[in-house]
């Protein structure tokens, strides 16, 4: 799956889409039928592969409904339900790809990528310490993995199967 080759992305275009484009999570959550990159969809949550993989094994988990406050926009029960899915996705990701550690982050801001979402990313075993943590996720430094549509479909299928196995 994929050559492991890394390529640069057009950061200026990415920033422009983030600041001024339509909400990427709402667009994916509304697709019917869901994109091949969606690994989980229910009435309240969606989990999908991003367009740009800085690590092999990267899933975005979000509420379907557009919410912008990572804590304040959720009841305790809603928040815990979403975190249960984050947990399941992390376990599935670790089962689907070689993983030293699962990283979980909620990123975004009111200025861009405002829809609350969690990044669930698999750090590959053997990654040198100096290339771990935030550095492992920095597309500006590392670029992204060159992945074909077939690579994306295969990865999504593996994660989806692992998710189904976790119940």
C-alpha positions as CSV (number, residue, x, y, z in Angstrom):
1,X,0.0,0.0,0.0
2,X,1.7,3.2,-1.2
3,X,5.4,3.5,-1.9
4,X,6.3,5.4,1.2
5,X,7.3,8.3,-1.1
6,X,6.5,11.7,0.3
7,X,5.4,14.7,-1.7
8,X,4.8,18.4,-0.8
9,X,1.3,19.8,-0.8
10,X,0.3,23.3,-1.8
11,X,0.1,24.8,1.7
12,X,-1.2,28.2,0.5
13,X,-4.1,26.5,-1.2
14,X,-4.8,24.4,1.9
15,X,-4.8,27.4,4.1
16,X,-7.1,29.2,1.7
17,X,-9.6,26.3,1.7
18,X,-9.4,26.1,5.5
19,X,-10.1,29.8,6.0
20,X,-12.6,30.4,3.3
21,X,-13.9,27.1,1.9
22,X,-17.0,25.2,2.9
23,X,-16.7,23.0,6.0
24,X,-14.8,19.9,5.0
25,X,-16.4,17.8,7.8
26,X,-19.9,18.8,7.0
27,X,-19.3,18.1,3.3
28,X,-18.0,14.5,4.0
29,X,-20.7,13.9,6.6
30,X,-23.5,14.8,4.1
31,X,-22.3,12.5,1.3
32,X,-24.8,9.9,0.3
33,X,-23.7,7.3,-0.3
34,X,-20.6,7.9,1.9
35,X,-17.2,8.3,0.2
36,X,-14.9,5.3,0.0
37,X,-12.8,7.1,2.6
38,X,-15.4,7.0,5.3
39,X,-14.6,4.2,7.7
40,X,-17.6,4.8,10.1
41,X,-20.9,6.7,9.8
42,X,-23.8,6.7,12.1
43,X,-26.5,9.3,12.8
44,X,-24.2,11.3,15.2
45,X,-20.6,10.6,14.1
46,X,-18.4,10.2,11.1
47,X,-14.8,8.8,10.8
48,X,-12.9,9.2,7.6
49,X,-9.4,9.2,6.0
50,X,-8.1,12.7,5.3
51,X,-7.1,13.8,1.8
52,X,-3.5,14.1,2.9
53,X,-1.7,11.4,5.0
54,X,1.3,12.6,6.9
55,X,1.4,9.2,8.5
56,X,0.1,5.8,7.2
57,X,-2.9,5.4,9.3
58,X,-4.7,8.6,10.0
59,X,-8.4,9.0,10.6
60,X,-10.5,12.1,11.4
61,X,-13.4,11.5,13.9
62,X,-16.1,14.2,14.2
63,X,-19.7,14.7,15.1
64,X,-22.0,14.8,12.1
65,X,-23.6,18.0,13.4
66,X,-21.5,21.1,12.9
67,X,-20.1,22.0,16.4
68,X,-17.2,24.3,17.1
69,X,-16.5,24.1,20.8
70,X,-14.6,21.0,21.7
71,X,-16.1,20.7,25.1
72,X,-18.8,23.4,25.6
73,X,-20.9,22.3,22.6
74,X,-21.5,18.8,24.0
75,X,-23.4,17.3,26.8
76,X,-21.3,14.9,28.9
77,X,-23.1,12.0,27.3
78,X,-22.5,13.3,23.8
79,X,-18.9,13.9,24.5
80,X,-18.4,10.4,26.0
81,X,-20.1,8.8,23.0
82,X,-17.8,10.6,20.6
83,X,-14.8,9.6,22.7
84,X,-15.9,6.0,22.6
85,X,-15.7,6.2,18.9
86,X,-12.3,7.9,19.1
87,X,-11.2,5.0,21.3
88,X,-12.6,2.4,18.9
89,X,-10.9,4.1,15.9
90,X,-7.6,4.1,17.7
91,X,-7.8,0.4,18.5
92,X,-8.9,-0.4,14.9
93,X,-6.0,1.8,13.5
94,X,-3.5,-0.1,15.7
95,X,-4.9,-3.4,14.4
96,X,-4.8,-2.2,10.7
97,X,-1.4,-0.7,10.4
98,X,2.0,-1.2,12.2
99,X,1.8,1.2,15.2
100,X,4.2,2.2,18.0
101,X,1.8,4.7,19.5
102,X,-1.6,6.3,18.6
103,X,-1.7,10.1,18.7
104,X,-5.0,11.8,19.5
105,X,-5.4,15.6,18.9
106,X,-8.3,18.0,18.5
107,X,-7.2,20.7,16.2
108,X,-8.8,23.6,14.3
109,X,-9.9,27.1,15.3
110,X,-12.8,29.4,14.8
111,X,-10.9,31.0,11.9
112,X,-10.5,27.7,9.9
113,X,-11.4,24.0,10.2
114,X,-13.9,25.1,12.9
115,X,-15.9,21.9,12.9
116,X,-14.8,19.9,16.0
117,X,-12.8,16.9,15.0
118,X,-10.2,14.6,16.4
119,X,-7.1,13.4,14.6
120,X,-6.3,9.8,15.3
121,X,-2.9,9.0,13.9
122,X,-0.6,5.9,14.0
123,X,3.1,6.5,14.7
124,X,5.0,3.8,12.8
125,X,7.3,1.6,14.8
126,X,11.0,2.6,14.6
127,X,10.3,6.3,14.0
128,X,13.4,8.1,15.4
129,X,12.6,10.1,18.5
130,X,13.5,13.4,16.9
131,X,10.8,12.7,14.2
132,X,8.0,11.8,16.7
133,X,5.3,13.8,18.5
134,X,4.4,17.1,16.8
135,X,7.2,16.7,14.2
136,X,5.6,13.5,13.0
137,X,2.4,15.4,12.1
138,X,4.0,18.5,10.5
139,X,3.1,18.4,6.9
140,X,5.2,21.6,6.4
141,X,8.3,19.6,7.3
142,X,7.5,16.0,6.2
143,X,5.2,16.4,3.3
144,X,2.5,13.8,2.8
145,X,2.5,10.2,1.7
146,X,1.9,9.7,-2.0
147,X,-1.2,7.6,-2.0
148,X,-3.4,6.5,-4.9
149,X,-7.1,6.1,-4.8
150,X,-6.5,2.3,-4.6
151,X,-4.1,2.8,-1.7
152,X,-6.8,4.9,0.1
153,X,-9.5,2.4,-0.6
154,X,-7.4,-0.5,0.7
155,X,-6.4,1.4,3.9
156,X,-10.1,2.4,4.5
157,X,-11.2,-1.2,4.0
158,X,-8.6,-2.5,6.5
159,X,-9.6,0.1,9.1
160,X,-13.3,-0.5,8.5
161,X,-12.8,-4.3,9.0
162,X,-10.8,-3.7,12.2
163,X,-13.6,-1.3,13.4
164,X,-16.2,-4.0,12.8
165,X,-14.1,-6.5,14.7
166,X,-14.0,-4.2,17.7
167,X,-17.8,-4.1,17.8
